[in-house]
Amino acid sequence: MTCCYHWIIALLCGAVCCTVFVSAGKTAEPAAGLLKVGFAEREITPEIGMEQPGGYGKAFHRVIHDPCKVRAAVFDDGKTRVALVGIDALVICRPSVEKARKAIQEKCGIPPYAVMIGASHSHSSGPTGMVLPGQFDHASPLVRSLAYEKSSCADARYLALVEKQIAEAVCAANDARVEAHCGAGIGFEDKAAFNRRFRMTSGLSWTHPGQNNPDIIEPAGPIDPAVGVIGVWNKEGKCLGCVVNYACHGTTGPSGTSANWIYHLENTIRGAMGKDAVVVFLQGASGDVTQVDNRNPYVQPGQDRWGEIVGCRVGAEAVKVLATVHRGTLAPLDAKTEVLHVKRRVPKPERVKKCLELVGQSPEKVGDTEWTFAKEIVLLDALLAKEPTRDVEVQAIQIGPVVVLSNPAEYFCQLGLDIRAGSPFPITFPVELANDCVGYVPTEEALGPHGGGYETRLTSYSNLEPTAGRQIVEACLRLARQMKPGAVPTPPKGLVAKTPWSYGNVPPERE
């Protein structure tokens, strides 16, 4: 983790798979003049009584804490338009992405490969997952019952709303484009998020081993303290909005339906930059990173307070970046995407048989945890009969010196750091849970003999082969290396003083 911190500080000081490939086309030279940029947002707050996803069983919304939103930014350099979309959602699945992208292309002409749709991973948001409508219709009555009656399910009516609001937000942002000054930079926040996996004296790694567990040796992975920011101002100096990238689970536990800590991120930035500034949040590689400090010697913060701490700290760092970046143009723009076909991990037949026996009993008799993961193996077995491999879209969106490199996984933090370390761009945003959801993708080490933890369990949600994380790193870097980074805006050189300040060029006086 220390070397990661050194890398970030240095940056601040210096300012096995088949593939399908498409590109927005090469832009040889930066476009002249300012970009045109527009922002917009739409509400997607779920109704009371709808399911609240985030676990392997059912939970329901009972009270509203704050609204859930779609927030969109469209950038235009005169040759290419790209759209970055952040949604207050646990996940966004491929069918919804395809519908929204199609509508966007039909209504305002932005091609699908130039639209990135990222879920914030708010665990207090609407029913966009986990089981999709009709996903297990091919399976046996038992499996259908386990999927639709005993698992967290998306709501078809809510999905239609989200798809509609994504398209409307992007098209509204496209219509709102004005010539704008832009700046980009990276801040540093290392006290808002913590790796939740630990190496234990047992020789394995555990997720959330318990506060101050004496068997903890050390964290089993890093955090990413980088707060990536793109800011946009109109010609009159008003902040139109920004894009923020940070790695921390949306699990701060507000007392109701909520955007989670992103709500406080937005409020903090708006407090400094203006109440109309739109904050597009893109979740970083946080598959093993949350707000919980398992080594905190004191009582942990309660509901709502945790969200304030994370959102305000990250928001304050974003404000520092917005206040200090030089404003100019961020060109050129480009977009590329590649689809990997990744194999799933397959449970042994004897394990499937055992799990079928377990789910035939009550959770009270088997134990809730054992029953839940037995259910997940049965569901995975049904998915494998239909889809033994998984399509994984990796995408690159370039905005001048910034490259946004996304994948659809709950992606381990170290893998995100590997992407940034290998990127040829001065500013790189690793983004997870974009354009689909393929579950947890750990490092190969975490799936090895000394690994372990909740994220490495084999489920219908998380099941890609051990090399999936590395495949995604390599694909992201392939895309980034086909782009030419633009320049980071810098102020003009200062004059070389030929005469000193007359008040300053004087000897000391003692009397």
Secondary structure, DSSP 4 states (H G I P E B T S, - for coil): -HHHHHHHHHHHHT----EEEEE-----SPPSSPEEEEEEEEE-PPPTTSB--SSSS--B--SBSS--EEEEEEEE-SS-EEEEEEESBS---HHHHHHHHHHHHHHH---GGGEEEEE--BTTSB---SBPTTTTTTS-HHHHHHHHHHS-B--HHHHHHHHHHHHHHHHHHHHT-EEEEEEEEEEE--SS-EE-EEEETTSSEEES--TT-TTEEEESS----EEEEEEEEETTS-EEEEEEEE---B----SSB--THHHHHHHHHHHHH-TT-EEEEEE-S-TTEES--TT-SSPPP-TTHHHHHHHHHHHHHHHHHHHHSPPB----EEEEEEEEEEEBP---HHHHHHHHHHHTS-HHHH-HHHHHHHHHHHHHHHHHHH-SEEEEEEEEEEETTEEEEE-SSEE-HHHHHHHHHH-SSSEEEEE-SBSS---EE--TGGGSTT--SGGGS--SSS-B-TTHHHHHHHHHHHHHHTS-PPPPP-PPPPPPPSS--TTTS------
